[in-house]
């Protein structure tokens, strides 16, 4: 995964580059209210459901399950 991101970042300006990412334990689900019937992301619900993972990205630490990549 890191290699793919490095390739993408080569084509981007510094401010556009991916700095940190994490792989979530599951896909977003309509049943959990995370996406609409037309598959648009409901950002507030996703942020509520994955708050610890998102906070860990901003803290620069690993996620609660250790999945953060830098």
DSSP file (Angstrom, degrees, kcal/mol; ACC not computed):
  #  RESIDUE AA STRUCTURE BP1 BP2  ACC     N-H-->O    O-->H-N    N-H-->O    O-->H-N    TCO  KAPPA ALPHA  PHI   PSI    X-CA   Y-CA   Z-CA
    1    1 A X     >        0   0    0      0, 0.0     4,-2.0     0, 0.0     5,-0.2   0.000 360.0 360.0 360.0 -42.4    0.0    0.0    0.0
    2    2 A X  H  >  +     0   0    0      1,-0.2     4,-2.3     2,-0.2     5,-0.1   0.871 360.0  54.8 -60.9 -36.1    2.8    2.4    0.9
    3    3 A X  H  > S+     0   0    0      2,-0.2     4,-2.0     1,-0.2    -1,-0.2   0.887 106.2  50.7 -64.6 -39.5    4.3    2.0   -2.6
    4    4 A X  H  > S+     0   0    0      2,-0.2     4,-2.2     1,-0.2    -1,-0.2   0.922 111.0  48.6 -63.2 -44.2    1.1    2.9   -4.3
    5    5 A X  H  X S+     0   0    0     -4,-2.0     4,-2.8     1,-0.2    13,-0.2   0.887 108.3  54.1 -65.6 -38.5    0.8    6.0   -2.2
    6    6 A X  H  X S+     0   0    0     -4,-2.3     4,-1.5     2,-0.2    -1,-0.2   0.914 108.6  49.8 -60.3 -41.8    4.4    7.0   -3.0
    7    7 A X  H  X S+     0   0    0     -4,-2.0     4,-0.6     1,-0.2    -2,-0.2   0.913 112.7  46.3 -63.1 -42.9    3.6    6.7   -6.7
    8    8 A X  H >< S+     0   0    0     -4,-2.2     3,-1.1     1,-0.2    -2,-0.2   0.911 109.6  54.7 -65.0 -42.8    0.6    8.9   -6.4
    9    9 A X  H >< S+     0   0    0     -4,-2.8     3,-1.6     1,-0.3    -1,-0.2   0.788  95.1  67.7 -64.9 -28.1    2.5   11.4   -4.3
   10   10 A X  H 3< S+     0   0    0     -4,-1.5    -1,-0.3     1,-0.3    -2,-0.2   0.818 101.4  48.5 -60.0 -29.7    5.2   11.8   -7.0
   11   11 A X  T << S+     0   0    0     -3,-1.1     2,-0.3    -4,-0.6    -1,-0.3   0.368 104.8  77.1 -91.7   4.6    2.6   13.4   -9.2
   12   12 A X  S <  S-     0   0    0     -3,-1.6     2,-0.1    -4,-0.1     5,-0.1  -0.807  81.2-111.0-118.0 154.1    1.3   15.8   -6.6
   13   13 A X    >>  -     0   0    0     -2,-0.3     3,-1.3     1,-0.1     4,-0.9  -0.386  44.8-100.9 -70.8 161.0    2.5   19.1   -5.0
   14   14 A X  G >4 S+     0   0    0      1,-0.3     3,-0.9     2,-0.2    -1,-0.1   0.882 122.9  51.7 -54.9 -43.0    3.6   18.8   -1.4
   15   15 A X  G 34 S+     0   0    0      1,-0.2    -1,-0.3     3,-0.0    -3,-0.0   0.694 110.4  50.1 -71.2 -16.7    0.3   20.3   -0.1
   16   16 A X  G <4 S+     0   0    0     -3,-1.3    -1,-0.2    -7,-0.1    -2,-0.2   0.565  89.1 109.1 -93.0 -11.2   -1.7   17.7   -2.1
   17   17 A X  S << S-     0   0    0     -3,-0.9     2,-0.5    -4,-0.9    -8,-0.0  -0.271  76.4-110.4 -74.1 151.6    0.2   14.6   -1.0
   18   18 A X        +     0   0    0    -13,-0.2     3,-0.1     1,-0.2    -1,-0.1  -0.694  35.9 177.0 -76.6 122.7   -1.1   11.9    1.3
   19   19 A X        +     0   0    0     -2,-0.5     2,-0.3     1,-0.4    -1,-0.2   0.851  63.6   5.6 -96.2 -43.8    0.8   12.3    4.6
   20   20 A X        +     0   0    0      2,-0.0    -1,-0.4    48,-0.0     2,-0.3  -0.978  63.9 172.7-140.7 151.4   -0.9    9.6    6.7
   21   21 A X  E     -A   69   0A   0     48,-2.0    48,-2.8    -2,-0.3     2,-0.3  -0.977  11.9-158.8-151.5 163.5   -3.4    6.9    6.1
   22   22 A X  E     -A   68   0A   0     -2,-0.3     2,-0.7    46,-0.2    46,-0.2  -0.987  20.5-128.0-141.9 151.9   -5.0    4.0    7.9
   23   23 A X        -     0   0    0     44,-0.6     2,-0.1    -2,-0.3    44,-0.0  -0.904  30.7-137.0-101.4 118.6   -6.8    0.9    6.6
   24   24 A X        -     0   0    0     -2,-0.7    26,-0.0     1,-0.1     3,-0.0  -0.352  15.2-119.4 -75.9 155.4  -10.1    0.6    8.4
   25   25 A X  S    S+     0   0    0     -2,-0.1     2,-0.3     2,-0.0    -1,-0.1   0.620  90.4  15.1 -72.5 -11.3  -11.3   -2.8    9.7
   26   26 A X  S    S-     0   0    0      3,-0.0    -2,-0.1     0, 0.0     2,-0.1  -0.976  82.7 -95.1-154.8 164.3  -14.4   -2.8    7.5
   27   27 A X        -     0   0    0     -2,-0.3     2,-0.2     1,-0.1    -2,-0.0  -0.396  52.3 -91.2 -76.0 159.6  -16.1   -1.1    4.6
   28   28 A X        -     0   0    0     -2,-0.1     2,-0.4     6,-0.1    -1,-0.1  -0.521  49.2-149.6 -69.0 141.8  -18.6    1.7    5.0
   29   29 A X      > -     0   0    0     -2,-0.2     5,-2.2     1,-0.1     6,-0.6  -0.937  25.1-149.0-125.3 138.9  -22.1    0.3    5.3
   30   30 A X  T > 5S+     0   0    0     -2,-0.4     3,-1.5     1,-0.2    -1,-0.1   0.861 102.2  61.0 -66.2 -36.4  -25.5    1.7    4.3
   31   31 A X  T 3 5S+     0   0    0      1,-0.3    -1,-0.2     2,-0.1    -3,-0.0   0.787 105.1  47.7 -62.9 -27.9  -27.0   -0.3    7.2
   32   32 A X  T 3 5S-     0   0    0     -3,-0.3    -1,-0.3     3,-0.0    -2,-0.2   0.401 118.2-113.4 -92.3   0.9  -24.9    1.7    9.7
   33   33 A X  T < 5S+     0   0    0     -3,-1.5    -3,-0.2     2,-0.2    12,-0.2   0.642  82.2 123.3  79.6  15.1  -25.9    5.0    8.0
   34   34 A X  S   <S+     0   0    0     -5,-2.2     8,-3.0    11,-0.1     2,-0.3   0.730  74.0  29.3 -83.9 -22.8  -22.4    5.7    6.7
   35   35 A X  B    S-B   41   0B   0     -6,-0.6     6,-0.2     6,-0.2    -2,-0.2  -0.962  79.7-122.3-133.7 154.2  -23.4    5.9    3.1
   36   36 A X    >   -     0   0    0      4,-2.3     3,-2.3    -2,-0.3    -6,-0.1  -0.335  41.4 -94.7 -83.4 171.4  -26.6    7.0    1.4
   37   37 A X  T 3  S+     0   0    0      1,-0.3    -1,-0.1     2,-0.1    -7,-0.1   0.763 130.8  52.9 -59.0 -23.5  -28.5    4.8   -1.1
   38   38 A X  T 3  S-     0   0    0      2,-0.1    -1,-0.3     0, 0.0    -2,-0.0   0.206 123.3-109.3 -95.6  15.4  -26.6    6.5   -3.9
   39   39 A X    <   +     0   0    0     -3,-2.3     2,-0.4     1,-0.2    -2,-0.1   0.716  65.6 151.6  66.0  27.0  -23.3    5.6   -2.1
   40   40 A X        -     0   0    0      1,-0.1    -4,-2.3     2,-0.0     2,-0.3  -0.709  50.3-110.7 -82.9 140.0  -22.4    9.2   -1.0
   41   41 A X  B     -B   35   0B   0     -2,-0.4     2,-1.1    -6,-0.2    -6,-0.2  -0.510  14.7-145.1 -74.1 133.1  -20.4    9.3    2.2
   42   42 A X     >  -     0   0    0     -8,-3.0     4,-2.3    -2,-0.3     3,-0.3  -0.810  18.7-169.4 -96.4  93.1  -22.0   10.6    5.3
   43   43 A X  H  > S+     0   0    0     -2,-1.1     4,-2.9     1,-0.2     5,-0.2   0.849  78.0  53.1 -57.0 -44.1  -19.0   12.2    6.8
   44   44 A X  H  > S+     0   0    0      1,-0.2     4,-2.1     2,-0.2    -1,-0.2   0.911 111.6  45.9 -61.7 -43.1  -20.4   13.0   10.2
   45   45 A X  H  > S+     0   0    0     -3,-0.3     4,-2.6     2,-0.2    -1,-0.2   0.918 113.4  49.6 -66.4 -43.2  -21.5    9.4   10.8
   46   46 A X  H  X S+     0   0    0     -4,-2.3     4,-2.2     1,-0.2    -2,-0.2   0.924 110.8  49.7 -61.7 -44.5  -18.2    8.0    9.6
   47   47 A X  H  < S+     0   0    0     -4,-2.9    -1,-0.2     1,-0.2    -2,-0.2   0.882 112.0  48.7 -63.4 -37.3  -16.3   10.4   11.8
   48   48 A X  H >< S+     0   0    0     -4,-2.1     3,-0.8    -5,-0.2    -2,-0.2   0.920 114.3  45.3 -65.4 -43.3  -18.4    9.4   14.8
   49   49 A X  H 3< S+     0   0    0     -4,-2.6    -2,-0.2     1,-0.2    -1,-0.2   0.785 125.1  31.2 -73.3 -27.8  -17.9    5.7   14.1
   50   50 A X  T 3X S+     0   0    0     -4,-2.2     4,-2.4    -5,-0.2    -1,-0.2  -0.098  77.1 131.6-120.7  34.4  -14.2    5.9   13.5
   51   51 A X  H <> S+     0   0    0     -3,-0.8     4,-2.7     1,-0.2     5,-0.2   0.876  73.2  50.3 -57.5 -42.9  -13.3    8.8   15.8
   52   52 A X  H  > S+     0   0    0      2,-0.2     4,-2.0     1,-0.2    -1,-0.2   0.899 111.2  48.9 -65.6 -39.7  -10.4    7.0   17.5
   53   53 A X  H  > S+     0   0    0      2,-0.2     4,-1.4     1,-0.2    -2,-0.2   0.919 113.9  45.7 -65.2 -43.7   -8.8    6.1   14.1
   54   54 A X  H  X S+     0   0    0     -4,-2.4     4,-1.6     1,-0.2     3,-0.2   0.918 112.0  51.4 -66.7 -43.7   -9.2    9.7   12.8
   55   55 A X  H  X S+     0   0    0     -4,-2.7     4,-2.0     1,-0.2     6,-0.2   0.888 106.7  54.8 -60.8 -39.0   -7.8   11.1   16.1
   56   56 A X  H  X>S+     0   0    0     -4,-2.0     5,-1.3     1,-0.2     4,-1.1   0.858 104.1  54.8 -64.7 -34.4   -4.8    8.8   15.9
   57   57 A X  H  <5S+     0   0    0     -4,-1.4    -1,-0.2    -3,-0.2    -2,-0.2   0.907 111.7  43.6 -64.1 -40.8   -4.0   10.1   12.4
   58   58 A X  H  <5S+     0   0    0     -4,-1.6    -2,-0.2     1,-0.2    -1,-0.2   0.782 111.8  53.6 -76.4 -26.7   -3.9   13.7   13.6
   59   59 A X  H  <5S-     0   0    0     -4,-2.0    -1,-0.2    -5,-0.2    -2,-0.2   0.681 108.1-125.6 -77.2 -18.1   -2.0   12.8   16.7
   60   60 A X  T  <5S+     0   0    0     -4,-1.1    -3,-0.2     1,-0.3     2,-0.1   0.556  72.9 116.6  83.0   7.6    0.7   11.1   14.6
   61   61 A X  S   <S-     0   0    0     -5,-1.3    -1,-0.3    -6,-0.2     2,-0.2  -0.374  74.3 -87.9 -96.2 177.8    0.3    7.9   16.6
   62   62 A X        -     0   0    0      1,-0.1    -1,-0.1    -2,-0.1   -40,-0.1  -0.491  51.1 -97.7 -80.1 161.7   -0.9    4.5   15.5
   63   63 A X    >   -     0   0    0     -2,-0.2     3,-2.7     1,-0.1     5,-0.1  -0.236  44.1 -91.7 -72.3 168.1   -4.6    3.8   15.6
   64   64 A X  T 3  S+     0   0    0      1,-0.3    -1,-0.1     2,-0.1    -2,-0.1   0.786 132.7  41.6 -54.0 -27.0   -6.1    1.9   18.6
   65   65 A X  T 3  S-     0   0    0      0, 0.0    -1,-0.3     0, 0.0    -2,-0.0   0.299 119.9-110.1-103.7   9.6   -5.5   -1.4   16.7
   66   66 A X  S <  S+     0   0    0     -3,-2.7    -2,-0.1     1,-0.1    -4,-0.0   0.758  78.7 128.0  76.0  25.9   -2.1   -0.3   15.4
   67   67 A X        +     0   0    0      2,-0.1   -44,-0.6   -44,-0.0    -1,-0.1   0.437  30.2 122.8 -95.4   0.5   -3.1    0.1   11.7
   68   68 A X  E     -A   22   0A   0    -46,-0.2     2,-0.4    -5,-0.1   -46,-0.2  -0.335  41.4-163.6 -68.9 144.0   -1.8    3.6   11.1
   69   69 A X  E      A   21   0A   0    -48,-2.8   -48,-2.0     1,-0.1    -2,-0.1  -0.964 360.0 360.0-123.2 142.2    0.7    4.2    8.3
   70   70 A X              0   0    0     -2,-0.4    -1,-0.1   -50,-0.2   -48,-0.1   0.362 360.0 360.0-123.2 360.0    2.9    7.2    7.9
